[in-house]
Amino acid sequence: MAVRSKELTVSEVSNIWSSYLKNSMELQFFTYFLQTAQDRKVRKIVGRLLHQSGKNLKQLQDFFIKRACLCPSVSRTRI
């Protein structure tokens, strides 16, 4: 038996997209911060934050794919 998923409201979709964009930004920020931080303790904390942002981003990407939604595209260019 097929399970029907509930339609999302515009507000819910907007929040999910915002979460995706936030995690994309955090991933870039934490990657840069990890490369430039010199304190070992700070690098350890930032490494954990980077890992969690990556996990969150992957879950959101999987959600978009599962729902057959357009996945937001984030530029990977370096400044």
Secondary structure, 3 states (H helix, E strand, C coil): CCCCCCCCCHHHHHHHHHHHHHHHHHHHHHHHHHHHCCCHHHHHHHHHHHHHHHHHHHHHHHHHHHCCCCCCCCCCCCC
